[in-house]
């Protein structure tokens, strides 16, 4: 089975959570590291591992980023990474799978299921130090899951009038992976 390594500059994770009861706040982690075993002809025989460096977080506002990286939320100092390792793959169709695995945030591990879509495979250039060392095979995936942030110890909040809250409890996590075939 082919082994693939995430291309960190083209792999990312995003979260999306309700803010002030009226809109969605998004935050991004770039340079997601990981590997997978994958054969497009046999998608059920796949393994996935990924690591997200928490300090590589950006939401577009430095004060908010500092707060989200603090002990109130992600506690980047004590828990510098978020990890995921699959335990099961259920093939839904040729291009879709439910990837179940262990997600660890703030040192708390819970089983989650990602709805993963295989985007495709392509032979492409591979630029290194300004030189095209390709072609190299790339694959892409897009996945989404939702979690209750309180289950991972991410529980800071503020109250609004009429029973509202500053930060929603449900968080969507979106993963985009571009991986290179190991030679």
For each residue, the residues with C-beta under 8 A, 3 or more apart:
1: 37 38 39 42 45
2: 37 38 39 137 181 182
3: 35 36 37 181 182
4: 35 36 37 38 139 179 180 181 182
5: 34 35 179 180 182
6: 11 32 33 34 35 36 50 177 178 179
7: 10 11 138 178 179 180
8: 11 30 31 32 33
9: 30 31
10: 7 178
11: 6 7 8 31 32 33 34 50 175 176 177 178 179
12: 28 29 30 31 32 175 176
13: 28 29 32 52 82 173 174 175 176
14: 26 27 28 29 173 174 175 176
15: 26 27 171 172 173 174
16: 24 25 26 171 172 174
17: 24 25 149 167 168 170 171 172
18: 21 23 24 25 167 168 170
19: 22 23 24 25 166 167 168
20: 23 160 164 166
21: 18 160 164 165 168
22: 19
23: 18 19 20
24: 16 17 18 19
25: 16 17 18 19 59 167
26: 14 15 16 59
27: 14 15 57 58 59 65 68
28: 12 13 14 57 58 59
29: 12 13 14 32 52 53 54 56 57 58 82
30: 8 9 12 56 58
31: 8 9 11 12 53 56
32: 6 8 11 12 13 29 50 51 52 175 177
33: 6 8 11 50 51 52 53
34: 5 6 11 48 49 50 51 177 179
35: 3 4 5 6 48 49 179
36: 3 4 6 46 47 48 49 177 179
37: 1 2 3 4 45 46 47
38: 1 2 4 43 45 46 139 179
39: 1 2 42 43 45 46
40: 43 118 121 139
41:
42: 1 39 45
43: 38 39 40 46 89 91 94 95 97 118
44: 89 90 91 97
45: 1 37 38 39 42 89
46: 36 37 38 39 43 86 89 97 99
47: 36 37 86
48: 34 35 36 84 85 86 99 101
49: 34 35 36 83 84 85 86
50: 6 11 32 33 34 83 84 85 175 177
51: 32 33 34 81 82 83
52: 13 29 32 33 56 81 82 83
53: 29 31 33 56 80 81
54: 29 57 69 74 76 79 80 81 82
55: 69 76 80
56: 29 30 31 52 53
57: 27 28 29 54 65 68 69 74 76
58: 27 28 29 30 65
59: 25 26 27 28 64 65 68
60: 64
61: 64 65
62: 65 66
63: 66 67
64: 59 60 61 67 68
65: 27 57 58 59 61 62 68 69
66: 62 63 69 70
67: 63 64 70 72 73
68: 27 57 59 64 65 72 73 74
69: 54 55 57 65 66 73 74 75 76
70: 66 67 73 74 75 76
71: 75 77 78
72: 67 68 156
73: 67 68 69 70 154 156
74: 54 57 68 69 70 79 82 105 106 154
75: 69 70 71 78 79 106
76: 54 55 57 69 70 79 80
77: 71 80
78: 71 75 106 107
79: 54 74 75 76 82 105 106 107
80: 53 54 55 76 77
81: 51 52 53 54 104
82: 13 29 51 52 54 74 79 103 104 105
83: 49 50 51 52 102 103 104
84: 48 49 50 101 102 103 104 112 114
85: 48 49 50 101 102
86: 46 47 48 49 89 99 100 101
87: 100 101 102 111
88: 99 100 101
89: 43 44 45 46 86 97 98 99 100
90: 44 97 98 100
91: 43 44 96 97
92: 96 97 98
93: 96
94: 43 118
95: 43 117 118 119
96: 91 92 93 115 116 117 118
97: 43 44 46 89 90 91 92 116 118
98: 89 90 92 113 114 115 116
99: 46 48 86 88 89 113 114 116 143
100: 86 87 88 89 90 111 112 113 114
101: 48 84 85 86 87 88 111 112 114
102: 83 84 85 87 109 110 111
103: 82 83 84 109 110 111 112 145 147 152
104: 81 82 83 84 107 108 109
105: 74 79 82 108 152 153 154
106: 74 75 78 79 152 153 154
107: 78 79 104 153
108: 104 105 151 152 153
109: 102 103 104
110: 102 103 147 151 152
111: 87 100 101 102 103
112: 84 100 101 103 145 147
113: 98 99 100 145
114: 84 98 99 100 101 143 144 145 173 175
115: 96 98 143 144 145
116: 96 97 98 99 141 142 143 175
117: 95 96 141 142 143
118: 40 43 94 95 96 97 139 140 141
119: 95 139 140 141 142
120: 139 140
121: 40 137 138 139 140
122: 137 138
123: 134 135 136 137 138
124: 134 135 136 137 138
125: 132 134 135 136
126: 132 133 134 135 136 180
127: 130 131 132 133 134
128: 131 133
129:
130: 127
131: 127 128
132: 125 126 127
133: 126 127 128 136
134: 123 124 125 126 127
135: 123 124 125 126
136: 123 124 125 126 133 180 181 183
137: 2 121 122 123 124 180 181
138: 7 121 122 123 124 178 179 180 181
139: 4 38 40 118 119 120 121 177 178 179 181
140: 118 119 120 121 176 177 178 179
141: 116 117 118 119 175 176 177 179
142: 116 117 119 174 175 176 177
143: 99 114 115 116 117 174 175 176 177
144: 114 115 172 173 174 175
145: 103 112 113 114 115 172 173
146: 170 171 172 173
147: 103 110 112 151 152 170 171 173
148: 151 169 170 171
149: 17 152 154 155 167 169 170 171
150: 153 154 155 169
151: 108 110 147 148
152: 103 105 106 108 110 147 149
153: 105 106 107 108 150
154: 73 74 105 106 149 150 171
155: 149 150
156: 72 73 167
157: 165 166 167
158: 165 166 167
159: 164 165 166
160: 20 21 163 164 165 166
161: 164
162:
163: 160
164: 20 21 159 160 161
165: 21 157 158 159 160 168 169
166: 19 20 157 158 159 160
167: 17 18 19 25 149 156 157 158
168: 17 18 19 21 165 171
169: 148 149 150 165
170: 17 18 146 147 148 149
171: 15 16 17 146 147 148 149 154 168
172: 15 16 17 144 145 146
173: 13 14 15 114 144 145 146 147
174: 13 14 15 16 142 143 144
175: 11 12 13 14 32 50 114 116 141 142 143 144
176: 11 12 13 14 140 141 142 143
177: 6 11 32 34 36 50 139 140 141 142 143
178: 6 7 10 11 138 139 140
179: 4 5 6 7 11 34 35 36 38 138 139 140 141
180: 4 5 7 126 136 137 138
181: 2 3 4 136 137 138 139
182: 2 3 4 5
183: 136
